[in-house]
Amino acid sequence: MNVVPISRFRPRSQPLICFVDLQVEYVSPGRALAVEETDPWMGNCRRILAFAREQRLPIAHFRQLRRDAYLNAATSFASWIDEFKPLPSEMVFERSLPSCYSADPFADMAENIDDPLIVIVGLTSSGACLATAVDSFHRQHACCFVSDASWSRPLGSANARQTNAFAGEIIRQYSSVLSTAETIKWLTTEKFSLVS
């Protein structure tokens, strides 16, 4: 009798591409939460979104909604930036706190995925992205932060560019940190696509 060895194969988790807080509030000049620059981070977000849609990767959009003057659901400032509006086939999560995990439906979903792999792009690197990376680390979920597809407002004496770079270095303690080009190459190489 021949014995055919069957290896224990555990497929890698498919990444969930998370677009964080791409809301009008952050790109409206004169608003307190507005970022000063939209290049290159916004173009890089566009590239990743187009790539993820083309490859049919799972996409989740997150936005913060608050009961105060900023990010208030009753205002147009809480709306999505036009080019980042979710498609009907994409997931949408809303929350009031910085971490994406503070959206209970997302946290529940992530807990029910074997070895979740979270890819974070969007706003703000020193707030929502950092909080999400720390939460993913504590939950033992793999996480990748795309540093040049995110941005932040200036903090203290640091300008926005310095703040974004510093936030990326802090996030590196909890997550992989890649550029847009590296992320697309990695996702292409690993063939995570749903297309068979």
N, C-alpha and C positions, 0 to 999 in steps of 0.2 A: 504494500500500500504506500502510495506517495503522499507525503505531507507537504502541503503548500503553505509556506509561511505567509501570514498576513500581518503586515506591519501596522502598528497603531498610528494611523494618520489623523492628525487634527488640523483641519484647514485653518489658515490664518483668518482672523476676523476681517470682514470688509470694512474699510474706513467709513465713518460718518463725517461728512464735510459740514462743518458748523460755521455759518455766517452770523457773526455776532453784532447786534446793534447797528446795522446799516440803516440808520434812521435820519430823517430830515433835520432833527435837532442838532446833530453833530456837524452838519455841513451848512448851517444857516449863519452867515456872517452877523456878528453882533450878539448872538445868543451866548449865554454864559458857558455852555458846554461845547460850543463849536471848536473844532480843530482848525488850526491855522492853514494847513496845507492839505491838498487832496492828491498830490502826486508824490511818490509813485504808488502809494498804498491802494488807491481806488482802482487804478488800472490793473494792479496785480490781483485785486479781488475779482475784477471782471474776468481776467484770464482763468483764474481757478474756477469760477462759476461756469464759464463756458466749457472748460475742460470736463468738469464734473457732470454737467448735463450731457455733453457729447458721449461720455463714457457710461452714462446712466448709473452713476454712483449715488448712493443715498445722500440727500441734502436736507439739512435742517436750518431753519432761519429762526433767530432769537431776537426779541426786542424787549426792552425794559419799558414798563408802564408804571407811572407813579401818580400819587394823588397830591401833586404840588405843581408849581409853575413850570417845571421842566419834565419832558417826557410824559406829559399828561395825555391820556387817551382821547380826551375831548378836543385836543388841538391837532392841527395838521403837522405839528413838529414831531409827533410820535409816529407818523407814517413812515413807510419804507422809502428810501431813496428810490426814485423811479426805476432805474436800471437793475435794482436788486429786489424787485417785488417777487415774492414767491410764486411759483407755478402751482396749479391745483394739485399736482402730483408730489409736491414737496412738503415736508413737515414744518409746522410753525409752532413755536413755543413762546409764551409770554411770562414775564416774571417781574418782580419789583426790586429784587436784590441783584448785585453784580454777577455772581456765579450762574452759569447756565444750569447748574444742578439745582438751583433754587426753584426752577420750574419743575414741580412735582411730576408731571407726566414724563418729562425728559429723564429725570432721575430714575423713575420706575422703569422706563424703557431700557436705559443703559444697564441697570441692574439685571435685566433679563436677557442680555446679550452675552454669549460666551466670549470672554476676552475682548471687550469693546476697544475700539481704536478711534479716538476722537481727533479730528484735524480742525484746529481753530484758526479762523481768519476774521478780521473785522476790527471793531472798536470796543473798548479802548485797551491798548496793551497794558497800561498801568492799572486798569480797573477790572473790567469784565473778563478779559483774556487771562490775566494773572489769577484772578479768583477761580476761574474754571480750571486752569492748569493745576492749581493747588488742590482743588476738590478731586480732580481725576486721580491725582497721585495718592491721596488718602483713601480712595476707593479701589486702588490698584488697577485702574484703567489706563491703558496705554494712551498717550497723548502726543500730538505734534502741533507746535505753534509755528505758524508761517509769519516770520518776523517782518518781512517787507510788504505783507498784505494786511498790516495793522498800523495803527497810529495812536497817538495820545496827545492830550493837551500838555502844555508846560507845567511842571511841578516845581515849586520853590524857585530856586535860582537857575534851574536847568531849563533849556529851551525844549521844544517838542521833540526835536531829533535826539537830543541827549536823553530825554525821558524815555522815549521809545527804545533806544539802545539799552539803557539801564534796565528797563522792564524786561526786555528780552533776556538779559543776563540772569535776572532773578528767576524768570520762567525756566531757564535752562537747568535749574536745580531740581525741577519737578517734571520736566517734559523734554522731548526732543525739540530742537529749534532748527528750522530749515528756511531757505529762501523759497520764493515762488517757483523758480526754475528747478531747484532741487526737489521740491514737493511733486511737481508734475512729472519729473523724470522718475522719481521713486514710485509714484502711483502707476506710471506706464510700465516700468520694469516689473513690478510685482503683479501686474495684470489682475487688479482687484475688480475690474469691470463686471457688471452683470451680464454683459453681452457674451453669448457663448460662441 
